[in-house]
């Protein structure tokens, strides 16, 4: 797949220069559900063309953060910026252009059971473009080739393995050639071999398409392989930020307990 001028901002800038600053930035992001404080002032900037892995135990706010990035949730406080423009205050009708630049791989894949592989991947093209049937087919074919499922058009989701379903869902996430791809627990439910296949695809997308990857997971094997940078969320805040090895050697006991998979009842306390 090639990156179109719409998805490559450098194409529209003088001299083809890349935009300054992070592509996506969270500033003081806060979100509560009743008395439960899920995000308690998250400051996080995502560098263009890099893979950032957001780690944390269940309930630490990882998926809630992703939902804010695509406007499925609105923050109680703080700001969100995409390509230098504030987006958290957009009206619902103004979110379309931003969402078309962000691909989302849902945790369960979220494929339509009654649609074929091609129809699943084609769905966003039918909804958001005026491409002809032949043009849509070509885009689907290219997306399938990227995820190593070349020519697999006619099968239904029930006829696919778990790893294949994840790959089809990823093909659908990239068929609009987004600038950012969000992955919500991409290896959940997969065996180690198929998990590694998804990891390889995450790396491939960064290298071949130049996308900015944001991977939410608690799979440490996956994090170590794909991450340029790791961020650990604990108690609604950034507890550690650096390379995987930086976090694995972190002096904070809560951080080290997470990376060792070691339970400590003190970690359950706020």
C-alpha positions in Angstrom: 0.0 0.0 0.0 1.2 3.5 -0.7 0.5 6.4 1.6 -1.6 9.0 -0.1 -1.0 12.8 0.1 -4.0 13.0 2.5 -2.3 10.6 4.9 1.1 12.0 4.4 1.2 15.6 5.8 4.7 16.3 4.5 3.3 16.2 1.0 1.4 19.4 1.6 4.1 21.3 3.4 6.7 23.6 1.9 9.7 21.5 0.9 7.9 18.3 2.0 9.1 18.8 5.6 7.6 16.8 8.4 5.4 18.5 10.9 7.1 19.8 14.1 6.2 18.3 17.4 4.2 15.2 18.3 1.4 13.9 16.0 -0.9 13.3 19.0 -0.7 14.7 22.5 -2.7 14.4 25.7 -2.4 17.2 28.2 -3.7 16.7 31.8 -6.3 14.2 30.7 -8.8 13.3 33.4 -11.8 11.0 33.4 -14.0 9.6 36.2 -17.0 7.3 36.2 -18.8 8.3 39.3 -16.4 7.9 42.2 -13.9 5.9 40.1 -11.1 8.1 38.9 -9.7 6.3 35.8 -7.5 9.0 34.3 -6.1 11.4 36.8 -4.1 13.9 34.8 -2.3 12.0 31.9 0.3 13.9 30.0 1.5 12.0 27.0 2.9 12.9 23.6 3.2 10.4 20.7 6.0 10.8 18.3 5.2 10.5 14.6 6.3 7.2 13.0 7.1 5.5 16.3 5.4 2.6 18.2 4.4 3.6 21.7 3.2 0.7 23.9 0.9 1.7 26.8 1.1 -0.9 29.5 -0.8 -1.3 32.7 -2.9 -3.8 34.8 -6.6 -4.3 34.1 -8.6 -1.2 34.9 -5.7 1.2 34.7 -7.4 3.3 32.0 -5.6 2.0 28.9 -8.7 1.4 26.8 -10.4 4.5 28.2 -7.4 6.5 26.9 -7.9 5.1 23.4 -11.6 5.9 23.4 -10.7 9.5 24.1 -8.3 9.7 21.2 -11.1 8.8 18.7 -13.8 10.8 20.4 -15.8 7.9 21.8 -15.4 9.5 25.2 -15.1 13.1 26.2 -12.6 14.1 29.0 -13.7 15.6 32.3 -10.6 17.8 32.1 -7.5 18.3 30.0 -6.9 18.6 26.3 -6.2 16.4 23.3 -4.3 17.6 20.2 -4.0 15.9 16.8 -1.4 17.3 14.3 -1.3 20.5 16.4 -5.1 21.1 16.5 -7.2 20.6 19.6 -9.8 17.9 19.0 -11.4 17.1 22.4 -13.8 20.0 22.1 -14.9 19.2 18.5 -18.6 18.8 17.8 -19.6 15.3 16.8 -20.1 16.3 13.2 -16.6 17.7 13.0 -14.9 14.4 14.2 -15.1 12.6 10.8 -11.9 14.0 9.3 -9.9 13.2 12.4 -11.3 9.6 12.7 -10.5 8.9 9.0 -6.9 9.5 9.9 -7.0 7.0 12.8 -7.3 3.3 12.4 -8.6 1.2 15.3 -8.0 -2.5 15.9 -10.6 -3.6 18.4 -9.7 -6.1 21.0 -12.1 -8.8 19.6 -11.7 -7.8 16.0 -15.3 -6.7 15.8 -15.8 -8.3 12.3 -19.3 -8.5 10.8 -20.1 -12.2 11.0 -22.5 -12.2 7.9 -20.0 -10.4 5.7 -17.1 -11.9 3.7 -13.5 -10.9 4.4 -13.7 -8.5 1.4 -17.0 -7.0 2.5 -15.6 -6.4 6.1 -12.5 -4.6 4.9 -14.5 -2.7 2.2 -17.0 -1.4 4.7 -15.2 1.9 5.6 -14.4 2.5 1.9 -18.1 2.3 1.1 -19.0 4.5 4.0 -16.4 7.2 3.6 -15.2 7.3 0.0 -16.6 7.6 -3.5 -14.3 5.0 -4.9 -15.7 2.7 -7.6 -16.3 -1.0 -7.0 -13.0 -1.8 -8.9 -11.0 0.8 -6.9 -12.4 -0.6 -3.6 -11.5 -4.1 -4.6 -7.9 -3.0 -5.4 -7.6 -1.2 -2.0 -8.9 -4.3 -0.2 -6.4 -6.5 -2.2 -3.5 -4.3 -1.2 -4.6 -4.3 2.5 -4.9 -8.1 2.5 -1.4 -8.3 1.0 0.0 -6.1 3.8 -1.4 -8.4 6.5 -0.2 -11.5 4.6 -3.6 -12.8 3.6 -3.3 -12.2 -0.1 -6.3 -13.2 -2.1 -8.5 -14.2 0.8 -11.6 -12.4 -0.3 -14.6 -14.8 0.0 -14.3 -16.5 3.4 -16.6 -15.6 6.3 -15.2 -14.8 9.8 -16.4 -18.2 11.1 -14.1 -19.9 8.6 -11.0 -18.1 9.9 -8.6 -18.8 12.7 -8.3 -16.4 15.5 -5.0 -15.0 14.1 -6.6 -14.6 10.7 -9.6 -12.7 12.1 -7.2 -10.3 13.8 -5.3 -9.8 10.5 -8.6 -9.1 8.6 -9.6 -6.6 11.3 -6.2 -5.0 11.0 -6.6 -4.8 7.2 -9.9 -3.0 7.7 -8.2 -0.6 10.1 -5.6 0.4 7.5 -7.6 0.3 4.3 -8.3 4.1 4.6 -4.5 4.6 4.9 -4.5 6.2 8.4 -1.7 8.2 9.9 -2.2 6.5 13.3 -3.2 3.0 14.2 -4.6 2.2 17.7 -4.4 -1.4 18.9 -6.5 -2.5 21.8 -4.9 -5.7 23.3 -4.0 -7.0 19.8 -2.6 -10.4 21.0 -5.4 -11.3 23.5 -6.7 -14.8 22.8 -3.9 -15.8 20.5 -1.3 -18.5 21.0 2.3 -17.4 21.1 3.0 -18.1 17.4 0.0 -16.2 16.2 0.7 -13.4 18.7 4.2 -13.1 17.2 2.6 -12.8 13.8 0.6 -9.8 14.9 3.7 -8.3 16.5 5.5 -8.7 13.2 2.7 -6.9 11.4 2.8 -4.0 13.9 6.5 -3.6 13.1 5.8 -4.0 9.3 3.2 -1.2 9.3 5.6 1.2 11.0 8.4 0.5 8.6 6.5 0.1 5.3 3.7 2.6 5.8 5.2 5.0 8.3 2.2 4.9 10.6 2.3 6.0 14.2 1.4 3.0 16.3 -0.2 3.2 19.8 -0.5 -0.3 21.3 -2.4 -0.9 24.5 -1.6 -4.2 26.1 -0.4 -6.1 29.2 1.4 -8.6 27.0 5.1 -8.0 28.0 6.5 -10.3 25.3 4.6 -8.2 22.7 5.7 -4.9 24.3 9.3 -5.9 24.3 9.3 -6.8 20.6 7.3 -3.9 19.1 7.9 -0.9 21.3 10.1 2.1 20.5 8.8 3.4 23.8 6.9 2.0 26.7 4.6 3.9 29.1 3.1 2.3 32.2 -0.2 3.6 33.6 -0.9 3.0 37.3 -3.7 4.6 39.3 -4.7 6.8 36.4 -1.3 8.4 35.9 2.0 7.8 34.1 4.1 5.8 36.5 7.0 5.2 34.1 8.1 6.2 30.6 11.1 5.0 28.6 12.3 2.0 26.7 11.2 -1.5 27.7 14.6 -2.1 29.4 14.3 1.3 31.2 10.9 0.2 32.7 12.1 -3.4 33.4 14.9 -1.9 35.6 12.7 0.9 37.2 13.4 1.5 40.9 9.7 2.0 41.7 8.4 -1.3 43.3 5.0 -1.0 41.6 6.6 -0.8 38.2 9.1 -3.6 38.9 6.3 -5.8 40.3 4.3 -5.3 37.0 7.3 -6.3 34.9 8.1 -9.3 37.0 4.4 -10.4 37.2 4.7 -10.4 40.9 1.6 -9.7 43.0 1.9 -7.4 46.1 -1.2 -6.4 48.0 0.2 -3.0 48.5 -0.1 -2.4 44.7 -3.9 -2.6 45.1 -4.0 0.5 47.3 -4.4 4.0 45.8 
